[in-house]
Structures are given as C-alpha cells and as structure tokens.
Amino acid sequence: MASGWAPEGAVQEQIDSTINDAVERARQSLLTGESAHHCQECGEPIPEARRLALPGVRLCVKCQSERDKKQQAHSGYNRRGSKDSQLR
C-alpha cells in the first residue's frame, strides 16, 4: 500500500538496499592473502590456530576485539528504533 508520494514497494526497496549495503561492507572486510605472524597494532605473535582459521589475519584477538568495538560504536545504525534514540 503506497502512502503519500512514496511509490508502491518503496519501504521494501529501502530495506533491501540497507541489507545489500551491509552485505557489501561485510564482503569488503573479508581478509585475503597470507596471514601476518605478528599483530600490526601491538606486535604480539598471532597464534598459528588463528592464522589458519582466518587467512589474511593481521591483528591479534585483543586488538581485533578493540577495533570491532570501535566500529560497532560508530556503525550509524539505530538498532533500537525508538523515537527517543532517533532524537539523540
């Protein structure tokens, strides 16, 4: 059901676009190539099990966890969806 000036299916198109963007960002973040033996951030050795499990890994678990936390904090998505969180 269209409302106002929005074409039929506009909401679904927006949802699909958001999902496609997220998938593309995830694909771009996939690692490739040979794994580093030492973390690029702190210089600590990267365990062999991690290097084998994640080809192309460049960070140790600790540094990767810190980077992931920073990225989540700046993701730009309002996951709560309440009006209060949209006003912040």
Biopython code that builds the backbone (N, CA, C, O; Angstrom):
import numpy as np
from Bio.PDB.StructureBuilder import StructureBuilder

atoms = [
    (1, "MET", "N", (0.843, -1.169, 0.000)),
    (1, "MET", "CA", (0.000, 0.000, 0.000)),
    (1, "MET", "C", (0.890, 1.233, 0.000)),
    (1, "MET", "O", (1.693, 1.422, 0.913)),
    (2, "ALA", "N", (0.749, 2.067, -1.016)),
    (2, "ALA", "CA", (1.532, 3.301, -1.111)),
    (2, "ALA", "C", (0.897, 4.368, -0.237)),
    (2, "ALA", "O", (-0.321, 4.414, -0.065)),
    (3, "SER", "N", (1.741, 5.216, 0.306)),
    (3, "SER", "CA", (1.224, 6.310, 1.124)),
    (3, "SER", "C", (1.879, 7.607, 0.681)),
    (3, "SER", "O", (3.096, 7.667, 0.506)),
    (4, "GLY", "N", (1.073, 8.641, 0.500)),
    (4, "GLY", "CA", (1.623, 9.929, 0.081)),
    (4, "GLY", "C", (2.269, 9.838, -1.286)),
    (4, "GLY", "O", (1.680, 9.325, -2.237)),
    (5, "TRP", "N", (3.500, 10.348, -1.372)),
    (5, "TRP", "CA", (4.200, 10.369, -2.652)),
    (5, "TRP", "C", (5.100, 9.158, -2.859)),
    (5, "TRP", "O", (5.733, 9.037, -3.907)),
    (6, "ALA", "N", (5.168, 8.270, -1.890)),
    (6, "ALA", "CA", (6.042, 7.105, -1.991)),
    (6, "ALA", "C", (5.462, 6.093, -2.981)),
    (6, "ALA", "O", (4.271, 5.784, -2.932)),
    (7, "PRO", "N", (6.296, 5.586, -3.868)),
    (7, "PRO", "CA", (5.807, 4.574, -4.808)),
    (7, "PRO", "C", (5.539, 3.245, -4.099)),
    (7, "PRO", "O", (6.023, 3.004, -2.993)),
    (8, "GLU", "N", (4.780, 2.417, -4.739)),
    (8, "GLU", "CA", (4.472, 1.093, -4.207)),
    (8, "GLU", "C", (5.775, 0.316, -4.013)),
    (8, "GLU", "O", (6.603, 0.254, -4.922)),
    (9, "GLY", "N", (5.952, -0.260, -2.860)),
    (9, "GLY", "CA", (7.140, -1.061, -2.590)),
    (9, "GLY", "C", (8.355, -0.256, -2.142)),
    (9, "GLY", "O", (9.446, -0.816, -2.041)),
    (10, "ALA", "N", (8.203, 1.029, -1.872)),
    (10, "ALA", "CA", (9.341, 1.872, -1.503)),
    (10, "ALA", "C", (9.984, 1.422, -0.193)),
    (10, "ALA", "O", (11.207, 1.457, -0.056)),
    (11, "VAL", "N", (9.175, 1.006, 0.757)),
    (11, "VAL", "CA", (9.726, 0.575, 2.045)),
    (11, "VAL", "C", (10.554, -0.683, 1.864)),
    (11, "VAL", "O", (11.647, -0.791, 2.418)),
    (12, "GLN", "N", (10.048, -1.630, 1.099)),
    (12, "GLN", "CA", (10.800, -2.869, 0.858)),
    (12, "GLN", "C", (12.083, -2.576, 0.102)),
    (12, "GLN", "O", (13.112, -3.197, 0.370)),
    (13, "GLU", "N", (12.041, -1.642, -0.840)),
    (13, "GLU", "CA", (13.257, -1.275, -1.576)),
    (13, "GLU", "C", (14.297, -0.688, -0.632)),
    (13, "GLU", "O", (15.490, -0.960, -0.774)),
    (14, "GLN", "N", (13.856, 0.108, 0.324)),
    (14, "GLN", "CA", (14.784, 0.688, 1.297)),
    (14, "GLN", "C", (15.392, -0.400, 2.181)),
    (14, "GLN", "O", (16.590, -0.377, 2.462)),
    (15, "ILE", "N", (14.578, -1.339, 2.610)),
    (15, "ILE", "CA", (15.072, -2.457, 3.419)),
    (15, "ILE", "C", (16.088, -3.269, 2.625)),
    (15, "ILE", "O", (17.163, -3.591, 3.132)),
    (16, "ASP", "N", (15.749, -3.598, 1.386)),
    (16, "ASP", "CA", (16.654, -4.366, 0.534)),
    (16, "ASP", "C", (17.974, -3.634, 0.321)),
    (16, "ASP", "O", (19.039, -4.251, 0.341)),
    (17, "SER", "N", (17.907, -2.328, 0.117)),
    (17, "SER", "CA", (19.103, -1.529, -0.091)),
    (17, "SER", "C", (19.993, -1.532, 1.145)),
    (17, "SER", "O", (21.214, -1.631, 1.031)),
    (18, "THR", "N", (19.390, -1.426, 2.319)),
    (18, "THR", "CA", (20.145, -1.455, 3.573)),
    (18, "THR", "C", (20.849, -2.795, 3.744)),
    (18, "THR", "O", (22.016, -2.848, 4.132)),
    (19, "ILE", "N", (20.136, -3.868, 3.454)),
    (19, "ILE", "CA", (20.718, -5.207, 3.568)),
    (19, "ILE", "C", (21.847, -5.387, 2.562)),
    (19, "ILE", "O", (22.909, -5.905, 2.909)),
    (20, "ASN", "N", (21.630, -4.965, 1.328)),
    (20, "ASN", "CA", (22.664, -5.094, 0.300)),
    (20, "ASN", "C", (23.918, -4.311, 0.668)),
    (20, "ASN", "O", (25.032, -4.784, 0.444)),
    (21, "ASP", "N", (23.745, -3.118, 1.229)),
    (21, "ASP", "CA", (24.894, -2.319, 1.663)),
    (21, "ASP", "C", (25.664, -3.030, 2.771)),
    (21, "ASP", "O", (26.895, -3.049, 2.762)),
    (22, "ALA", "N", (24.943, -3.612, 3.722)),
    (22, "ALA", "CA", (25.598, -4.320, 4.824)),
    (22, "ALA", "C", (26.354, -5.545, 4.319)),
    (22, "ALA", "O", (27.463, -5.823, 4.777)),
    (23, "VAL", "N", (25.770, -6.267, 3.391)),
    (23, "VAL", "CA", (26.437, -7.438, 2.812)),
    (23, "VAL", "C", (27.704, -7.013, 2.070)),
    (23, "VAL", "O", (28.742, -7.664, 2.191)),
    (24, "GLU", "N", (27.624, -5.942, 1.315)),
    (24, "GLU", "CA", (28.795, -5.453, 0.573)),
    (24, "GLU", "C", (29.904, -5.019, 1.529)),
    (24, "GLU", "O", (31.073, -5.307, 1.275)),
    (25, "ARG", "N", (29.565, -4.333, 2.621)),
    (25, "ARG", "CA", (30.571, -3.937, 3.616)),
    (25, "ARG", "C", (31.215, -5.166, 4.242)),
    (25, "ARG", "O", (32.424, -5.184, 4.475)),
    (26, "ALA", "N", (30.418, -6.190, 4.514)),
    (26, "ALA", "CA", (30.955, -7.421, 5.094)),
    (26, "ALA", "C", (31.890, -8.110, 4.111)),
    (26, "ALA", "O", (32.940, -8.612, 4.513)),
    (27, "ARG", "N", (31.534, -8.144, 2.843)),
    (27, "ARG", "CA", (32.401, -8.759, 1.833)),
    (27, "ARG", "C", (33.725, -8.015, 1.697)),
    (27, "ARG", "O", (34.777, -8.633, 1.535)),
    (28, "GLN", "N", (33.670, -6.692, 1.764)),
    (28, "GLN", "CA", (34.890, -5.901, 1.642)),
    (28, "GLN", "C", (35.812, -6.077, 2.844)),
    (28, "GLN", "O", (37.024, -5.896, 2.730)),
    (29, "SER", "N", (35.246, -6.426, 3.987)),
    (29, "SER", "CA", (36.068, -6.579, 5.182)),
    (29, "SER", "C", (36.691, -7.975, 5.293)),
    (29, "SER", "O", (37.499, -8.222, 6.188)),
    (30, "LEU", "N", (36.318, -8.889, 4.389)),
    (30, "LEU", "CA", (36.907, -10.223, 4.427)),
    (30, "LEU", "C", (38.396, -10.143, 4.114)),
    (30, "LEU", "O", (38.824, -9.413, 3.220)),
    (31, "LEU", "N", (39.167, -10.905, 4.864)),
    (31, "LEU", "CA", (40.607, -10.901, 4.692)),
    (31, "LEU", "C", (41.026, -11.877, 3.612)),
    (31, "LEU", "O", (40.374, -12.899, 3.395)),
    (32, "THR", "N", (42.114, -11.559, 2.943)),
    (32, "THR", "CA", (42.655, -12.458, 1.930)),
    (32, "THR", "C", (44.173, -12.447, 2.031)),
    (32, "THR", "O", (44.754, -11.575, 2.676)),
    (33, "GLY", "N", (44.800, -13.402, 1.402)),
    (33, "GLY", "CA", (46.252, -13.455, 1.376)),
    (33, "GLY", "C", (46.827, -14.205, 2.558)),
    (33, "GLY", "O", (46.118, -14.888, 3.297)),
    (34, "GLU", "N", (48.133, -14.059, 2.715)),
    (34, "GLU", "CA", (48.840, -14.743, 3.789)),
    (34, "GLU", "C", (48.655, -13.994, 5.107)),
    (34, "GLU", "O", (48.681, -12.764, 5.142)),
    (35, "SER", "N", (48.471, -14.736, 6.168)),
    (35, "SER", "CA", (48.294, -14.135, 7.488)),
    (35, "SER", "C", (49.627, -13.605, 8.013)),
    (35, "SER", "O", (50.691, -14.149, 7.717)),
    (36, "ALA", "N", (49.545, -12.535, 8.794)),
    (36, "ALA", "CA", (50.735, -11.995, 9.445)),
    (36, "ALA", "C", (51.103, -12.876, 10.637)),
    (36, "ALA", "O", (50.231, -13.484, 11.257)),
    (37, "HIS", "N", (52.371, -12.941, 10.950)),
    (37, "HIS", "CA", (52.819, -13.722, 12.106)),
    (37, "HIS", "C", (52.786, -12.891, 13.379)),
    (37, "HIS", "O", (52.734, -13.442, 14.479)),
    (38, "HIS", "N", (52.815, -11.557, 13.238)),
    (38, "HIS", "CA", (52.762, -10.658, 14.385)),
    (38, "HIS", "C", (51.695, -9.597, 14.134)),
    (38, "HIS", "O", (51.487, -9.160, 13.002)),
    (39, "CYS", "N", (51.025, -9.195, 15.206)),
    (39, "CYS", "CA", (49.951, -8.205, 15.133)),
    (39, "CYS", "C", (50.486, -6.870, 14.617)),
    (39, "CYS", "O", (51.537, -6.403, 15.055)),
    (40, "GLN", "N", (49.763, -6.269, 13.693)),
    (40, "GLN", "CA", (50.170, -4.982, 13.139)),
    (40, "GLN", "C", (49.973, -3.843, 14.138)),
    (40, "GLN", "O", (50.591, -2.788, 13.992)),
    (41, "GLU", "N", (49.137, -4.034, 15.133)),
    (41, "GLU", "CA", (48.875, -2.987, 16.130)),
    (41, "GLU", "C", (49.863, -3.039, 17.292)),
    (41, "GLU", "O", (50.497, -2.035, 17.617)),
    (42, "CYS", "N", (49.993, -4.204, 17.913)),
    (42, "CYS", "CA", (50.787, -4.301, 19.140)),
    (42, "CYS", "C", (52.079, -5.090, 18.973)),
    (42, "CYS", "O", (52.943, -5.031, 19.847)),
    (43, "GLY", "N", (52.233, -5.822, 17.880)),
    (43, "GLY", "CA", (53.456, -6.576, 17.636)),
    (43, "GLY", "C", (53.511, -7.938, 18.288)),
    (43, "GLY", "O", (54.500, -8.655, 18.133)),
    (44, "GLU", "N", (52.464, -8.314, 19.021)),
    (44, "GLU", "CA", (52.431, -9.626, 19.666)),
    (44, "GLU", "C", (52.273, -10.722, 18.609)),
    (44, "GLU", "O", (51.664, -10.495, 17.564)),
    (45, "PRO", "N", (52.826, -11.920, 18.884)),
    (45, "PRO", "CA", (52.668, -13.025, 17.927)),
    (45, "PRO", "C", (51.196, -13.417, 17.784)),
    (45, "PRO", "O", (50.447, -13.422, 18.761)),
    (46, "ILE", "N", (50.798, -13.742, 16.565)),
    (46, "ILE", "CA", (49.441, -14.235, 16.297)),
    (46, "ILE", "C", (49.519, -15.757, 16.321)),
    (46, "ILE", "O", (50.301, -16.342, 15.572)),
    (47, "PRO", "N", (48.724, -16.408, 17.168)),
    (47, "PRO", "CA", (48.780, -17.875, 17.263)),
    (47, "PRO", "C", (48.509, -18.549, 15.910)),
    (47, "PRO", "O", (47.721, -18.060, 15.101)),
    (48, "GLU", "N", (49.169, -19.663, 15.694)),
    (48, "GLU", "CA", (49.033, -20.387, 14.434)),
    (48, "GLU", "C", (47.579, -20.794, 14.175)),
    (48, "GLU", "O", (47.116, -20.748, 13.035)),
    (49, "ALA", "N", (46.867, -21.188, 15.218)),
    (49, "ALA", "CA", (45.470, -21.603, 15.042)),
    (49, "ALA", "C", (44.640, -20.451, 14.467)),
    (49, "ALA", "O", (43.783, -20.674, 13.612)),
    (50, "ARG", "N", (44.889, -19.221, 14.932)),
    (50, "ARG", "CA", (44.162, -18.056, 14.410)),
    (50, "ARG", "C", (44.559, -17.799, 12.962)),
    (50, "ARG", "O", (43.703, -17.494, 12.132)),
    (51, "ARG", "N", (45.837, -17.917, 12.654)),
    (51, "ARG", "CA", (46.305, -17.675, 11.286)),
    (51, "ARG", "C", (45.721, -18.690, 10.305)),
    (51, "ARG", "O", (45.418, -18.357, 9.159)),
    (52, "LEU", "N", (45.567, -19.918, 10.762)),
    (52, "LEU", "CA", (44.985, -20.957, 9.900)),
    (52, "LEU", "C", (43.476, -20.788, 9.749)),
    (52, "LEU", "O", (42.917, -21.027, 8.679)),
    (53, "ALA", "N", (42.825, -20.371, 10.837)),
    (53, "ALA", "CA", (41.366, -20.219, 10.814)),
    (53, "ALA", "C", (40.935, -19.008, 9.992)),
    (53, "ALA", "O", (39.874, -19.034, 9.368)),
    (54, "LEU", "N", (41.743, -17.948, 9.985)),
    (54, "LEU", "CA", (41.392, -16.699, 9.290)),
    (54, "LEU", "C", (42.509, -16.306, 8.320)),
    (54, "LEU", "O", (43.391, -15.525, 8.679)),
    (55, "PRO", "N", (42.480, -16.835, 7.110)),
    (55, "PRO", "CA", (43.512, -16.455, 6.148)),
    (55, "PRO", "C", (43.539, -14.939, 5.951)),
    (55, "PRO", "O", (42.498, -14.310, 5.756)),
    (56, "GLY", "N", (44.732, -14.366, 6.005)),
    (56, "GLY", "CA", (44.877, -12.932, 5.807)),
    (56, "GLY", "C", (44.758, -12.124, 7.076)),
    (56, "GLY", "O", (44.744, -10.895, 7.015)),
    (57, "VAL", "N", (44.670, -12.776, 8.239)),
    (57, "VAL", "CA", (44.512, -12.056, 9.502)),
    (57, "VAL", "C", (45.742, -11.186, 9.758)),
    (57, "VAL", "O", (46.870, -11.591, 9.477)),
    (58, "ARG", "N", (45.509, -9.980, 10.295)),
    (58, "ARG", "CA", (46.590, -9.026, 10.546)),
    (58, "ARG", "C", (46.684, -8.587, 12.008)),
    (58, "ARG", "O", (47.677, -7.990, 12.422)),
    (59, "LEU", "N", (45.642, -8.889, 12.784)),
    (59, "LEU", "CA", (45.598, -8.442, 14.175)),
    (59, "LEU", "C", (45.424, -9.620, 15.128)),
    (59, "LEU", "O", (44.838, -10.642, 14.772)),
    (60, "CYS", "N", (45.945, -9.460, 16.348)),
    (60, "CYS", "CA", (45.717, -10.465, 17.385)),
    (60, "CYS", "C", (44.266, -10.348, 17.859)),
    (60, "CYS", "O", (43.566, -9.404, 17.492)),
    (61, "VAL", "N", (43.825, -11.287, 18.659)),
    (61, "VAL", "CA", (42.440, -11.302, 19.122)),
    (61, "VAL", "C", (42.117, -10.036, 19.913)),
    (61, "VAL", "O", (41.061, -9.436, 19.713)),
    (62, "LYS", "N", (43.012, -9.627, 20.807)),
    (62, "LYS", "CA", (42.770, -8.454, 21.644)),
    (62, "LYS", "C", (42.600, -7.202, 20.791)),
    (62, "LYS", "O", (41.637, -6.458, 20.976)),
    (63, "CYS", "N", (43.516, -6.960, 19.863)),
    (63, "CYS", "CA", (43.439, -5.756, 19.028)),
    (63, "CYS", "C", (42.227, -5.798, 18.093)),
    (63, "CYS", "O", (41.597, -4.771, 17.844)),
    (64, "GLN", "N", (41.903, -6.988, 17.578)),
    (64, "GLN", "CA", (40.737, -7.109, 16.706)),
    (64, "GLN", "C", (39.459, -6.831, 17.489)),
    (64, "GLN", "O", (38.541, -6.194, 16.971)),
    (65, "SER", "N", (39.392, -7.303, 18.733)),
    (65, "SER", "CA", (38.220, -7.049, 19.567)),
    (65, "SER", "C", (38.046, -5.560, 19.830)),
    (65, "SER", "O", (36.927, -5.048, 19.787)),
    (66, "GLU", "N", (39.136, -4.865, 20.101)),
    (66, "GLU", "CA", (39.070, -3.425, 20.331)),
    (66, "GLU", "C", (38.609, -2.692, 19.075)),
    (66, "GLU", "O", (37.803, -1.765, 19.152)),
    (67, "ARG", "N", (39.118, -3.106, 17.933)),
    (67, "ARG", "CA", (38.709, -2.479, 16.667)),
    (67, "ARG", "C", (37.232, -2.730, 16.390)),
    (67, "ARG", "O", (36.523, -1.831, 15.938)),
    (68, "ASP", "N", (36.764, -3.951, 16.660)),
    (68, "ASP", "CA", (35.354, -4.275, 16.439)),
    (68, "ASP", "C", (34.444, -3.430, 17.334)),
    (68, "ASP", "O", (33.387, -2.976, 16.895)),
    (69, "LYS", "N", (34.853, -3.221, 18.582)),
    (69, "LYS", "CA", (34.058, -2.399, 19.496)),
    (69, "LYS", "C", (33.949, -0.973, 18.979)),
    (69, "LYS", "O", (32.876, -0.373, 19.037)),
    (70, "LYS", "N", (35.041, -0.428, 18.479)),
    (70, "LYS", "CA", (35.032, 0.937, 17.945)),
    (70, "LYS", "C", (34.119, 1.031, 16.726)),
    (70, "LYS", "O", (33.378, 2.003, 16.576)),
    (71, "GLN", "N", (34.171, 0.029, 15.861)),
    (71, "GLN", "CA", (33.326, 0.041, 14.661)),
    (71, "GLN", "C", (31.859, -0.074, 15.022)),
    (71, "GLN", "O", (31.023, 0.564, 14.384)),
    (72, "GLN", "N", (31.521, -0.872, 16.033)),
    (72, "GLN", "CA", (30.127, -1.008, 16.457)),
    (72, "GLN", "C", (29.610, 0.290, 17.040)),
    (72, "GLN", "O", (28.446, 0.642, 16.851)),
    (73, "ALA", "N", (30.470, 1.002, 17.747)),
    (73, "ALA", "CA", (30.056, 2.259, 18.364)),
    (73, "ALA", "C", (29.776, 3.325, 17.310)),
    (73, "ALA", "O", (29.007, 4.254, 17.560)),
    (74, "HIS", "N", (30.387, 3.201, 16.145)),
    (74, "HIS", "CA", (30.233, 4.189, 15.084)),
    (74, "HIS", "C", (29.538, 3.617, 13.859)),
    (74, "HIS", "O", (29.782, 4.061, 12.737)),
    (75, "SER", "N", (28.679, 2.637, 14.070)),
    (75, "SER", "CA", (28.049, 1.967, 12.931)),
    (75, "SER", "C", (27.036, 2.854, 12.217)),
    (75, "SER", "O", (26.798, 2.666, 11.024)),
    (76, "GLY", "N", (26.432, 3.816, 12.914)),
    (76, "GLY", "CA", (25.483, 4.716, 12.281)),
    (76, "GLY", "C", (24.073, 4.158, 12.148)),
    (76, "GLY", "O", (23.207, 4.808, 11.562)),
    (77, "TYR", "N", (23.833, 2.985, 12.673)),
    (77, "TYR", "CA", (22.512, 2.392, 12.583)),
    (77, "TYR", "C", (21.780, 2.549, 13.902)),
    (77, "TYR", "O", (22.365, 2.363, 14.970)),
    (78, "ASN", "N", (20.507, 2.889, 13.830)),
    (78, "ASN", "CA", (19.677, 2.974, 15.016)),
    (78, "ASN", "C", (18.985, 1.631, 15.172)),
    (78, "ASN", "O", (17.942, 1.390, 14.565)),
    (79, "ARG", "N", (19.560, 0.765, 15.975)),
    (79, "ARG", "CA", (19.016, -0.577, 16.128)),
    (79, "ARG", "C", (17.850, -0.620, 17.109)),
    (79, "ARG", "O", (17.064, -1.567, 17.093)),
    (80, "ARG", "N", (17.727, 0.400, 17.967)),
    (80, "ARG", "CA", (16.650, 0.390, 18.953)),
    (80, "ARG", "C", (15.336, 0.821, 18.328)),
    (80, "ARG", "O", (14.284, 0.290, 18.682)),
    (81, "GLY", "N", (15.374, 1.752, 17.428)),
    (81, "GLY", "CA", (14.181, 2.137, 16.705)),
    (81, "GLY", "C", (13.180, 2.978, 17.461)),
    (81, "GLY", "O", (12.111, 3.267, 16.925)),
    (82, "SER", "N", (13.480, 3.389, 18.693)),
    (82, "SER", "CA", (12.540, 4.203, 19.425)),
    (82, "SER", "C", (12.707, 5.669, 19.026)),
    (82, "SER", "O", (13.761, 6.067, 18.530)),
    (83, "LYS", "N", (11.683, 6.454, 19.240)),
    (83, "LYS", "CA", (11.767, 7.879, 18.909)),
    (83, "LYS", "C", (12.839, 8.562, 19.738)),
    (83, "LYS", "O", (13.536, 9.443, 19.235)),
    (84, "ASP", "N", (12.985, 8.172, 20.999)),
    (84, "ASP", "CA", (13.998, 8.772, 21.847)),
    (84, "ASP", "C", (15.400, 8.555, 21.293)),
    (84, "ASP", "O", (16.211, 9.480, 21.274)),
    (85, "SER", "N", (15.690, 7.330, 20.841)),
    (85, "SER", "CA", (17.024, 7.059, 20.332)),
    (85, "SER", "C", (17.252, 7.762, 18.985)),
    (85, "SER", "O", (18.398, 8.037, 18.629)),
    (86, "GLN", "N", (16.200, 8.054, 18.244)),
    (86, "GLN", "CA", (16.347, 8.749, 16.981)),
    (86, "GLN", "C", (16.639, 10.231, 17.192)),
    (86, "GLN", "O", (17.234, 10.878, 16.330)),
    (87, "LEU", "N", (16.226, 10.766, 18.326)),
    (87, "LEU", "CA", (16.451, 12.170, 18.608)),
    (87, "LEU", "C", (17.843, 12.444, 19.151)),
    (87, "LEU", "O", (18.269, 13.599, 19.184)),
    (88, "ARG", "N", (18.553, 11.428, 19.571)),
    (88, "ARG", "CA", (19.895, 11.609, 20.152)),
    (88, "ARG", "C", (20.919, 11.800, 19.082)),
    (88, "ARG", "O", (22.101, 11.967, 19.382)),
]
sb = StructureBuilder()
sb.init_structure("model")
sb.init_model(0)
sb.init_chain("A")
sb.init_seg("    ")
for serial, (resi, resn, name, xyz) in enumerate(atoms, 1):
    if name == "N":
        sb.init_residue(resn, " ", resi, " ")
    sb.init_atom(name, np.array(xyz, "f"), 0.0, 1.0, " ", f" {name:<3s}", serial, name[0])
structure = sb.get_structure()
